[in-house]
Amino acid sequence: MTDEPGIGARVNDDEARYRLPRSVLPRRYDLVLEPDLDAVTFTGSEAVTLEVVEPVDEIVLNSADLEVGPGRLEGSGGTLEVSTIRLDPETERVHLLLSGTAEPGEWTLHLGFAGKLSDQLQGFYRSTYSDDEGRTHTIATTQFESTDARRAFPCWDEPDLKAVFGVTLVTADGLLAISNGPEIGREDAGGGRVRVRFADTMPMSTYLVAFVVGSLDATEPVDVDGVPLRIVHRPGKADLTPFAAEVGAFCLRYFADYYGIPYPDKKMDMVGLPDFAQGAMENLGCITYRESLLLVDLDKATQPEVATVADVIAHELAHMWFGDLVTMRWWNGIWLNEAFATLMELLAVDAYRPDWERWSQFLRSRAVAFEVDALESTRSIEYPVRSPDDAAGMFDILTYTKGAAVLRMLEQYLGAERFREGIRRYLDEHRFGNTETHDLWDAIEKATGEPVRRIMDGWIWQGGYPLVSARLRDGMVELGQRRYLISGKQDDTVWDVPLLVRTSAGTEPVLIEPGGVSIPVTDDGPVVVNAGVHAFVRVEYDDELLARLTADLRSL
Ligand SMILES: [Zn+2]
């Protein structure tokens, strides 16, 4: 089943004051934006196709730092004027009072707006750079995640209110203009300006919309199985782009194959920006990067610098499916969005350059997460999020590293292929839709028959991790657990621990349930608990098992 955006969306009481009313739902935006790079301002107009679900005499949407108006609402039965426009800076909303009641059905909202290009690296913002001759150039670009699309155009700025975006940019001739879709039309707009039209996007969330205008160059497109891939860069930096193009092409193919779904849109531009607050942003088809995380001089860069560029490119491209095609319903899902992209980044980069031993490197960063998560002050990976700001604390090591580690734990317990089957099922079932975290567990559970939701709920809703104990008794290895805390305090938190156990009979997946589990051993060979060290646990052996391991190590 495909989720219909918005329809039947569950809004918890907790969230309600942060969520727009569901009486009016956006289906598509035809957006025209005209930035003036010299005046550092922009004007715009939008025609938003709406589904009015119940009779309304007011339309409420998000807008911040914009002048809004005039507006009108057109439907098959006639036109309603927007008689009063009330901006509410506190809630970042605009209330459009209509001259009459809009009955249920399809309507088009026409709205004009204007704003200043921000200098805060968010919303629609201005960035400047100097070229080798010392001349200053200006770029107008966007960064919308989590809730800054509303600073560029009035919109229903919530991730589950997906819509199609048809973008038109009016710019000074001679500047590069790009957006999510490929350019499909260009005409003279008078006064040295051009009107550039871009193809419709797939239905997607507002935070993934992007436009970039400035003195930038694009490389000739590389054809990646029908998807044109370009690297957009400052003039004079073309020689730093081949690595990004190579990794980008590799990853697009890798993910299309892994996910079993072709790249979901029409083109891919990866844009290096001299002024970018985030590392990179997964705007559909128009990924923006801090320049140093995209462009690389292979003659001068160190291997870790080159590997970091590959990591970031892989991470952002992984999001085109996981995040962009299938999107969290609300911001509590941000951890899964990021943790999963981190897992995919590692898988893809490991496939690209096995000799970099990316997983060994991951274990080193995971060691830091082990320390943080052994503190009593740690948090659970997921937690309830009411306002979008509540999710700001999720962009940390517990999300990216522990989050990716528990996904890796599940993947290795199930086996890479069975895990991938679950991911394919999830993406296929929810494409163009929005999900809760448990939708992923349920899809993997259906694909594998394993109790994935029960296992993973314990790992994401409880902070910390267990110390697994292994004891030999009467030909059985008894595996138990207790929470590991640096303070040494006792705590009765327990988990379902999925891990691999290696004996002389082979390596088997074992689920340590809260009450423990026993496995038979038939000889006096070594028993390795958490073989491959994929599970997010520490292991404590009794003397006999430790002696066997030590003897085994000596024999190597
Ligand atoms: Zn990410």
Residues whose N, C-alpha, C, O or C-beta is under 5 A from the ligand:
A	BS01	ZN	E338 A341
